[in-house]
Amino acid sequence: MGAPSPRYTAEFKQKAVELYRKSGTTYAEVARGLGCDAGSLSDWVKKADAADCGAGDNPFQMAEDLRRLKRENERLKRENEILLKASAFFASRQL
């Protein structure tokens, strides 16, 4: 198997998209300068274009926030389940 793909931050992706849009050059040239894959840069530009979000919104940051919030939601669900079981256990012992 090949090496795992590098994970780029939302800020890096946003800056790469901005650089590509301002440069007037090809994906390959910008990607080579940044040390990333041209296909990845192309995907980031397409995602940014498709996001059609308001000024100042960063679609990559929004995606990272969504992943973080989903993880937090799952953790809170597990904690709530544990607390419900503990509450039922202690309530049954008092009877």
C-alpha positions as CSV (number, residue, x, y, z in Angstrom):
1,M,0.0,0.0,0.0
2,G,1.0,3.6,-0.6
3,A,1.6,6.2,2.1
4,P,-1.4,7.8,3.6
5,S,-2.5,11.1,2.0
6,P,-1.4,14.1,4.0
7,R,-4.2,16.0,5.9
8,Y,-4.2,19.7,5.2
9,T,-5.8,22.3,7.5
10,A,-8.8,24.3,6.5
11,E,-6.6,27.4,6.6
12,F,-4.1,25.9,4.2
13,K,-6.8,24.8,1.8
14,Q,-8.4,28.3,1.8
15,K,-5.1,30.0,1.3
16,A,-4.3,27.6,-1.6
17,V,-7.7,28.3,-3.2
18,E,-7.1,32.1,-2.9
19,L,-3.5,31.8,-4.3
20,Y,-4.8,29.8,-7.2
21,R,-7.5,32.3,-8.0
22,K,-5.1,35.3,-7.8
23,S,-2.2,33.6,-9.6
24,G,-3.8,33.1,-13.0
25,T,-1.7,30.0,-13.4
26,T,-2.5,26.3,-13.6
27,Y,-3.4,24.0,-10.7
28,A,-0.1,22.1,-11.3
29,E,2.0,25.2,-10.9
30,V,0.3,26.4,-7.8
31,A,0.3,22.9,-6.3
32,R,4.0,22.5,-7.0
33,G,4.7,25.7,-5.2
34,L,2.7,24.7,-2.2
35,G,3.9,21.1,-2.1
36,C,0.5,19.5,-2.6
37,D,-1.3,17.5,-5.3
38,A,-2.8,19.4,-8.2
39,G,-5.9,17.1,-8.1
40,S,-6.4,18.0,-4.4
41,L,-6.1,21.7,-5.2
42,S,-8.7,21.3,-8.0
43,D,-11.1,19.6,-5.6
44,W,-10.6,22.4,-3.0
45,V,-11.4,25.0,-5.6
46,K,-14.5,23.2,-6.8
47,K,-15.7,22.8,-3.2
48,A,-15.1,26.4,-2.5
49,D,-17.0,27.4,-5.7
50,A,-19.9,25.0,-4.8
51,A,-20.2,26.2,-1.2
52,D,-21.5,29.6,-2.4
53,C,-21.3,30.9,1.1
54,G,-21.3,34.5,2.4
55,A,-18.2,36.6,2.6
56,G,-15.8,35.5,5.3
57,D,-17.2,32.0,5.5
58,N,-14.6,29.3,5.0
59,P,-16.2,26.1,3.6
60,F,-13.2,24.0,4.7
61,Q,-13.4,25.3,8.3
62,M,-17.1,24.7,8.3
63,A,-16.4,21.0,7.3
64,E,-13.9,20.6,10.1
65,D,-16.3,22.2,12.5
66,L,-19.0,19.8,11.4
67,R,-16.8,16.8,12.0
68,R,-15.8,18.1,15.4
69,L,-19.4,18.7,16.4
70,K,-20.4,15.2,15.2
71,R,-17.7,13.7,17.4
72,E,-18.7,15.8,20.3
73,N,-22.4,14.8,19.8
74,E,-21.5,11.1,19.9
75,R,-19.4,11.5,23.0
76,L,-22.3,13.4,24.7
77,K,-24.8,10.7,23.7
78,R,-22.5,8.0,25.3
79,E,-22.1,10.0,28.5
80,N,-25.9,10.5,28.7
81,E,-26.4,6.8,28.3
82,I,-24.0,6.0,31.1
83,L,-25.6,8.6,33.4
84,L,-29.1,7.1,32.7
85,K,-27.9,3.6,33.5
86,A,-26.2,4.8,36.7
87,S,-29.3,6.6,37.7
88,A,-31.5,3.5,37.1
89,F,-29.0,1.4,39.0
90,F,-28.9,3.6,42.1
91,A,-32.7,4.1,42.0
92,S,-33.2,0.3,42.1
93,R,-30.9,-0.1,45.1
94,Q,-32.9,2.4,47.1
95,L,-36.2,0.4,46.8
